[in-house]
Amino acid sequence: MKKSHGNHILVDYTNFFTDVKNIGNLILSLMEQAVDNSNARRVHSHVEIFDGVISPPGFAAVVLLDESHLSAHCYSEKGWLAIDCFTCGGTDAKSIIDEIHHHLIHLSPGMKLEKQSSADRFLHGGE
């Protein structure tokens, strides 16, 4: 029987619209807060805001973890937001995603969770 040493949670939202200025920076802050409230160790974080000139308006944000990563990508004009959290060891990726979700529903009450999926990672034969 295969065992895993990691978990990868993916969520996709639609109708993510908000009047908050600098939403990419706010989402990065929520991501950092969720990581800091977990047993994960934050290594680096960055947000890139897309103004619509080269790429469609929105942002991409990443928090690099000792245990892997947490990322978000948003197409602002379409209201699409995708977030994923990949952790290894005993770090609970779902609790990080759940905390972010709790904040998002207050930021954008009309937002819809289209899909949440989970995959075991670092599959192995056991140790």
HELIX and SHEET records of a PDB file:
HELIX    1   1 ILE A   23  ASP A   36  1                                  14    
HELIX    2   2 ALA A   93  LEU A  107  1                                  15    
SHEET    1   A 6 ARG A  42  PHE A  50  0                                        
SHEET    2   A 6 GLY A  58  LEU A  65 -1                                        
SHEET    3   A 6 SER A  68  TYR A  75 -1                                        
SHEET    4   A 6 TRP A  80  CYS A  88 -1                                        
SHEET    5   A 6 GLY A   6  THR A  14 -1                                        
SHEET    6   A 6 LYS A 112  ARG A 121 -1                                        
END                                                                             
